[in-house]
Amino acid sequence: MKTPSLKMRAISLLSQREHSRSEMRQKLLRSLRKDSVAASSGEAVSETTQEHDPALEVEALLDWLQAQDYLSEARFVESRVHARAARYGNLRIKQELAQHGLSLSAEKQAELKDGEFERAKAIWQRKFGGQVAQDLALKAKQMRFLLARGFSSETIRKLLNAREE
């Protein structure tokens, strides 16, 4: 059975969801390494993986994917923000994008910051049923939960203090 070409694997990955350039590079290089291991064990491998330096081949493919607009970091950021905003705070979203070597635009940051309190309130109500903390232990538990979700301490204080009043 013939192994699919590198380009076909990249397009297949992108058809499933958006990927950042660094994430796509890692997946394609991992795929090429598996092919080289398969070649050393005597299995069939596509000719392209044997002819060129894998890193250069992957970079050239990534450049082509971006030129054809198959790979777009703006779309990746937008999809990641859309997927994460309902469950996480700004700090968590920024940290996840930073892991991919990307950042939010100033306008997207402002948009997320404006809606952070409402998102935190909705998550807090789902998790704790809108129950105001009766003691410090419960309040600390609620704060830790929201902090772990990536909400700023300012937003958390504002939310929990508003509920006490």
C-alpha positions as CSV (number, residue, x, y, z in Angstrom):
1,M,0.0,0.0,0.0
2,K,1.4,3.4,-1.0
3,T,1.8,6.0,1.6
4,P,-0.1,9.3,0.9
5,S,2.1,12.2,-0.1
6,L,3.1,14.8,2.4
7,K,0.9,17.4,0.7
8,M,-2.1,15.0,0.9
9,R,-1.5,14.4,4.6
10,A,-1.3,18.2,5.2
11,I,-4.5,18.9,3.4
12,S,-6.2,16.0,5.2
13,L,-5.1,17.5,8.6
14,L,-6.4,20.9,7.6
15,S,-9.7,19.5,6.4
16,Q,-10.3,18.3,10.0
17,R,-9.6,21.7,11.7
18,E,-7.4,24.8,11.5
19,H,-3.8,24.3,12.5
20,S,-1.0,26.8,13.4
21,R,2.1,26.7,11.3
22,S,4.2,25.3,14.1
23,E,1.6,22.6,14.9
24,M,1.4,21.6,11.3
25,R,5.3,21.4,11.1
26,Q,5.4,19.1,14.1
27,K,2.8,16.8,12.7
28,L,4.3,16.6,9.3
29,L,7.8,16.0,10.6
30,R,6.5,13.3,12.9
31,S,4.8,11.7,9.9
32,L,8.0,11.8,7.9
33,R,9.9,10.2,10.8
34,K,7.3,7.4,10.9
35,D,7.9,6.9,7.2
36,S,11.6,6.7,7.6
37,V,11.2,4.1,10.3
38,A,8.8,2.2,8.1
39,A,11.4,2.4,5.3
40,S,14.1,1.0,7.4
41,S,11.9,-2.0,8.3
42,G,11.2,-2.7,4.6
43,E,7.7,-1.2,4.1
44,A,6.8,0.9,1.1
45,V,7.4,4.6,1.4
46,S,6.7,7.5,-1.0
47,E,9.7,8.6,-3.1
48,T,9.5,12.2,-2.0
49,T,10.5,11.4,1.6
50,Q,13.7,9.7,0.4
51,E,15.0,12.4,-1.9
52,H,15.0,15.6,0.2
53,D,15.9,16.9,3.6
54,P,12.6,16.5,5.5
55,A,12.7,19.9,7.3
56,L,13.2,21.7,4.0
57,E,10.5,19.8,2.3
58,V,8.1,20.5,5.2
59,E,8.9,24.2,5.2
60,A,8.4,24.4,1.4
61,L,5.0,22.7,1.8
62,L,4.0,25.1,4.6
63,D,4.9,28.1,2.5
64,W,2.8,26.7,-0.4
65,L,-0.1,26.0,2.0
66,Q,0.0,29.6,3.2
67,A,0.3,31.0,-0.3
68,Q,-2.8,29.0,-1.3
69,D,-4.6,30.1,1.8
70,Y,-5.1,26.6,3.1
71,L,-3.0,27.4,6.2
72,S,-4.0,30.7,7.8
73,E,-2.8,31.7,11.2
74,A,-5.6,34.4,11.4
75,R,-8.2,31.7,10.9
76,F,-6.5,29.5,13.5
77,V,-6.5,32.3,16.1
78,E,-10.2,33.0,15.3
79,S,-11.2,29.4,15.6
80,R,-9.2,28.8,18.8
81,V,-10.7,31.9,20.4
82,H,-14.2,30.9,19.3
83,A,-13.8,27.4,20.7
84,R,-12.2,28.5,24.0
85,A,-14.0,31.7,24.9
86,A,-17.1,30.1,26.3
87,R,-15.1,28.0,28.8
88,Y,-11.9,29.9,29.5
89,G,-10.7,33.4,30.5
90,N,-8.4,35.7,28.6
91,L,-5.2,34.6,30.3
92,R,-5.8,30.9,29.4
93,I,-6.6,31.8,25.7
94,K,-3.5,34.0,25.4
95,Q,-1.3,31.3,27.0
96,E,-2.6,28.6,24.6
97,L,-2.0,30.9,21.6
98,A,1.5,31.7,22.8
99,Q,2.2,27.9,22.9
100,H,1.6,28.0,19.1
101,G,3.8,31.1,18.7
102,L,0.8,33.4,18.0
103,S,-0.9,36.3,19.8
104,L,-4.2,38.1,19.8
105,S,-4.7,41.3,17.8
106,A,-5.4,44.5,19.9
107,E,-9.0,44.6,18.8
108,K,-9.6,40.9,19.6
109,Q,-8.0,41.4,23.0
110,A,-10.3,44.4,23.8
111,E,-13.3,42.4,22.6
112,L,-12.4,39.4,24.9
113,K,-11.7,41.7,27.8
114,D,-15.1,43.4,27.5
115,G,-16.9,40.1,27.7
116,E,-14.7,38.4,30.3
117,F,-16.9,39.3,33.3
118,E,-20.0,37.9,31.6
119,R,-18.2,34.7,30.6
120,A,-16.8,34.3,34.2
121,K,-20.3,34.9,35.6
122,A,-21.9,32.3,33.3
123,I,-19.2,29.7,34.1
124,W,-19.4,30.4,37.9
125,Q,-23.2,30.0,37.8
126,R,-23.0,26.7,35.9
127,K,-20.4,25.3,38.3
128,F,-21.6,26.7,41.6
129,G,-25.3,27.3,40.8
130,G,-25.0,31.0,41.6
131,Q,-24.4,30.2,45.2
132,V,-22.8,33.0,47.1
133,A,-19.8,31.8,49.2
134,Q,-20.9,31.5,52.8
135,D,-17.5,30.9,54.2
136,L,-13.9,31.6,53.2
137,A,-13.2,28.0,52.2
138,L,-16.0,28.0,49.6
139,K,-15.0,31.4,48.4
140,A,-11.3,30.2,48.0
141,K,-12.6,27.2,46.1
142,Q,-14.6,29.4,43.7
143,M,-11.6,31.7,43.2
144,R,-9.2,28.8,42.5
145,F,-11.6,27.3,40.0
146,L,-12.0,30.6,38.1
147,L,-8.2,31.3,38.2
148,A,-7.5,27.8,36.8
149,R,-9.9,28.7,34.0
150,G,-7.7,31.7,33.1
151,F,-9.8,34.6,34.4
152,S,-8.0,37.6,35.8
153,S,-8.0,38.1,39.6
154,E,-9.6,41.5,39.0
155,T,-12.5,39.9,37.2
156,I,-12.9,37.2,39.9
157,R,-12.8,39.7,42.7
158,K,-15.4,41.8,40.9
159,L,-17.7,38.8,40.4
160,L,-17.5,37.4,43.9
161,N,-17.7,40.7,45.6
162,A,-20.7,41.7,43.6
163,R,-22.4,38.5,44.6
164,E,-21.8,39.1,48.3
165,E,-23.4,42.6,48.1
